[in-house]
C-alpha cells in the first residue's frame, strides 16, 4: 500500500529539513508531498532539491500564499491522481509527532477517517500553549459539537488520515474554507455521509521555530461555517 503525508508550507525553512527525515524513517511506505505557497524563505527550493535525491519526497509549487484549505485540496487531488491508499494531513512545524503515524495507519485499517485528538476522554494533551489559545481551541470544539451534533472531541485538529475512498466522497471543488474551518467542514461532510470515523489521542506540541499562520479571519470564518453546517444538517 502507498501512504502520502501532505504538508502545506509557507516560510517553514526552519522546520522542514528536520521534519522530513523524521517522517520518512517511520515507515518505508510513507511518502511526502510538500504543497508550498511560494515561500520567499526558500522552503520550496529546498524541497525541490531534496526531491531530486529522494524519490519519496514530492513538491507541488503554488505561486503565492493561497491558504491552508486550498493547499490541502490541491494535495488531495494530486494524491488521488497518483493512487495513494491512505492520505494524511500534517503540520510542518513539528507540532504533530511523526511517531504517531504508524498508530494512525493501524487504526485506519478499520476506519475511513482517523482524527488525531488533543482532547479525547476529557484529557488535554497540549504542550506549550498559553492559556488563552488553549481556551479558544477547547471552546471552539465544544461549540462545534453542540452546533453540528458531531460526537468528536477535536473536530478542529489538523492531524488526520483519510482513506482513498473517503477523499473520493468529498466534493473537492466545493471546499473553499481555510484553517479550523476546513478541518470542521471535511470531517462533517464525511460524518454526514455515514463514513466510519475514529478518534485517537495525540500529544500536540506547539512550534518552537517559525511563526503561526493562525489569524482572526480564520477563527471568525470557522464560527460562521459551523452555523451554516447546523442549518445545512
N, C-alpha and C positions, 0 to 999 in steps of 0.2 A: 504494500500500500504506500501511497505517496502523501506526505503531510507538508503543508505550507504554513509558515508563520508570516503574516502580513504586518509590517511595521511602518506606519506613516512617520515621516520625519520633516522637520523644519528647524534648521540650525541645531543639529544634535551631534556635531562632530566630537564633543566631549564624551559622549556616551556610546556611540555606535561601534567604535573599534573595540570596546570592551564587551558589549552585549552579544555581538555576532558570534564570536568563538565560544562563549558560554552556552549559547543555544545549540550550536552545531554538535557539541560534544555530548549532548543528552541522548541523541538517537540518530543513527546513521541514515534513517529515512526522512529526517527533517530537512526542509529547505526553507530559505528565507527570501521574501520579496520586500524590498525597501521601496516605498512609494514616497519619493522626495519632491517637495513643493518648491523647487528652485532655490534651495538653501544657499544663501550667499557665503556661508562659512565653509563651504567645500564638502559638505556631507555627501552630496550626490557624486562628486568626483571620486571621493574615497571609495564609495561602494562600487562605482563603475570599474575602478582599477582592481578591486578585490574580486569582482565577478569574473574577471579575465583569468584569475588564478584559481578560483574555486567555483566549480560548476553548480554548487548547491546555493550560491548566492546570486540573486537577481535584482535588477533595478528597473523601476518604472519612473521615469522623469516627468514632472509636470512643470510648466513654465513659471508658475507663480504660486503663492500661497492661496489655496482654494478651500481649505477646511478639512477637518478630520473625516466627516461623513463621506464626502465625495472621494477622498483618498481611499477609504475602505471599499466603496462601491467599485472604483477602478480596479482595486486589488481583487475583489470578488470576481469580477468579470474575467480578469486575467487567469485566476485560479480555475474557473470553470472551463475556460478555453484549453487549459493545459491538463485537465482531467485529474486534479488532485482529489483525494478521498476525504481528507479532513483539513479544514482551513481555520487557522487561529487569528484572532485579533490580539495584539500585544503592544504594550508601550515601549518606546525606545529608551526610556530614561532609567531603566533598571528597577522600577517600582514593582514590576511583575517578575517573580523569580523563575528562571529557566528550569530549576529543579522540579517545578510543578508540571512541566509539560507532559511527562510520561504518565502522571496521575490523570491528567485530562484525557489522554489517549485511552487509558484503561476504561475510564468512565464512559467515554464516547462509544465504546463497543455496544452499549445498550441505551444510547440517547441520541437524539437528533441535534441537540444543542446542550453544551455544558457551560455553565456560568461559574466563574470564579467569584466567590462571595467574601466580602470583608466583614459581614455582619451575621453570619449563619448561626442559628440557635442562640441568638442574643449575645453572642461574643463579638467584641470589636477587635479586629485584627489589623490595626493600622499603626504604623511606626513613623514618628517624626512629623506628624501633622500638628498644627496649632489647634486649639480647641474650637476656634471659630469655623475653620474649614471642616473639621470633623462633625460639628453640629449641623452645618449646612448639608453635608453629604448624607448624614444619617436621617435628617428630617426630610430630605428630598426623596429618599427611598420610602419612608413612611407615607409621605404624600402620594407617591406613585402607587403604592399598594392600595391605599384607600380609594384613590380616584379610579383606577383601572380594574381593580379586582384581582390583579395578578398576585400569586402567592409567594413571590420571590423576595428574599431579604435584601438583595442587591441588584436591582434592575439597571443601575446607572454605571456599573463597573465595566471596564474595558478589556478584561482578560477572559476570552471566550473561545470556544471551539465548536465550529459548525460542521455537520456532515455535508457532503456534496449535495445530497438530496434536499437538505434544509435550505441551502442557498438557492437552489433551483426553484423553491417555493416562494422566495422573496421577489417582489416586483422591483428589481434594482433600479429601473428607470424612474420610479416614483419616490425613491428615497433621497430626499434633499436636505434632511436635517443634519445637525452637527453635534459633536461633543456628547454630553449626557443625553441629549435629545435623540441622537442616532442610536445609542445603546438601548434606550427605552423602546423606541419605535421598532427596531428589528426583533427584539425579544417579544414584544406584544403581538406583532404580526404572526410569528410562528406559534405563539401560545394560542391565539385565536383560531389558527388553522388546525389545532389539535396535535401538534407535534410533541414528542416527548422531550422535556427539558429538565435537566438535573443541575442542582447547585452543589458545589464542593467548596470547602473552606480554603482560603488562600491568606497569606500574610502580605499586606501591601506596605511597602517601604517607600516613603516619599523620596523624590530625586535629591541627589546631593550635588549634581552638576547641571548647568544649563538653567533655563527658565521655563516655568509652567506656561502652557498656552491657554489656560482657563481664562474666561472673560465674563463680564456681567451680561453680555449679549447672549452667550451660550446658556447661562443659567435661566435668563428670562424666556428664551426660546423653549427650554425644556418645560418650564412651568405651564406655558400655554399649550404646548403639544399634548401634555398629559390630559388637559381638559378636552382637547379635540378627540383624543383616543377614548375618553369616557363616553362622549356623545356618539362617537362612531360605533362603539360597542352596543 
